Amino acid sequence: MTGGTVHVRDSSTYGTQWRSTAGKSGPGPWKKLGTAERQYHGGDELQLVEGVIGSRSGRRFPTELAQD
């Protein structure tokens, strides 16, 4: 976490996947996270291994609220 932003980078051999669940039509498709760092927003999910999913709630951090 840097400056109130959650950053995620995959360093596993499994190939962590992510998807956004914030869309109007429900969860988006799973995509490979890859080695590039990406921001982890409210409503995003990470599939660490099959059956283990980490999800960020829609609640925003104080620094995110201040940026708006």
LINPE-V413168 format. One record per residue. N is the residue number from 1. RES is the residue in one small letter. PSI is psi in whole degrees, -180 to 180 (999 if undefined). D_FIRST is the distance of its C-alpha to the first C-alpha in whole Angstrom. Layout:
n={N | N}
res={RES | RES}
psi={PSI | PSI}
d_first={D_FIRST | D_FIRST}
This chain:
n={1 | 2 | 3 | 4 | 5 | 6 | 7 | 8 | 9 | 10 | 11 | 12 | 13 | 14 | 15 | 16 | 17 | 18 | 19 | 20 | 21 | 22 | 23 | 24 | 25 | 26 | 27 | 28 | 29 | 30 | 31 | 32 | 33 | 34 | 35 | 36 | 37 | 38 | 39 | 40 | 41 | 42 | 43 | 44 | 45 | 46 | 47 | 48 | 49 | 50 | 51 | 52 | 53 | 54 | 55 | 56 | 57 | 58 | 59 | 60 | 61 | 62 | 63 | 64 | 65 | 66 | 67 | 68}
res={m | t | g | g | t | v | h | v | r | d | s | s | t | y | g | t | q | w | r | s | t | a | g | k | s | g | p | g | p | w | k | k | l | g | t | a | e | r | q | y | h | g | g | d | e | l | q | l | v | e | g | v | i | g | s | r | s | g | r | r | f | p | t | e | l | a | q | d}
psi={127 | 123 | 32 | 2 | 130 | 124 | 140 | 135 | 134 | 120 | 19 | 172 | -10 | -43 | 70 | 142 | 157 | 159 | 155 | 138 | 9 | -2 | 158 | -27 | 16 | -170 | 142 | 179 | 154 | 138 | 146 | 134 | -39 | -169 | -10 | 143 | 139 | 156 | 144 | 104 | 165 | 135 | -6 | 149 | 148 | 130 | 104 | -46 | 166 | 124 | -8 | 107 | 129 | 135 | 143 | 130 | 169 | -7 | 136 | 150 | 153 | -38 | -31 | -40 | -39 | -32 | -26 | 999}
d_first={0 | 4 | 7 | 6 | 5 | 4 | 6 | 9 | 12 | 15 | 16 | 19 | 23 | 23 | 21 | 18 | 19 | 17 | 19 | 19 | 21 | 21 | 24 | 27 | 29 | 27 | 24 | 24 | 25 | 23 | 22 | 21 | 17 | 18 | 17 | 16 | 12 | 11 | 10 | 10 | 12 | 14 | 17 | 15 | 16 | 16 | 19 | 18 | 22 | 25 | 25 | 21 | 19 | 16 | 15 | 13 | 15 | 16 | 15 | 13 | 11 | 13 | 11 | 12 | 15 | 16 | 15 | 18}
